[in-house]
Amino acid sequence: MRNEARVGPFTVGGQPSEDDLRRFAASGHSTVINVRMPDEEGQLDKTTIDAVGVDYAEVPYTSATLSAEHVRRVREAVDQAGGTVLIY
């Protein structure tokens, strides 16, 4: 995955491929949080992500639209995760 970095219990990076998600799930990641805008190119659909077997949350924002509500929703998804989290 492009620009992948591990920060404590989180992995952050660019848009993952379906193979990237399978690899992350196999390595123990339990939750994927997608912060990209829905119209960004290369998005995977929820059905594909569900088939990989990870929990999924969408919290789309940009640097111009980021709000306390976005932060709250990301924290909520992290708090509910049963393992490590991928944020992209």
Helices and strands as residue ranges (DSSP letters): E 5-7, E 10-12, H 18-26, E 29-34, H 46-52, E 55-58, H 68-80, E 84-87
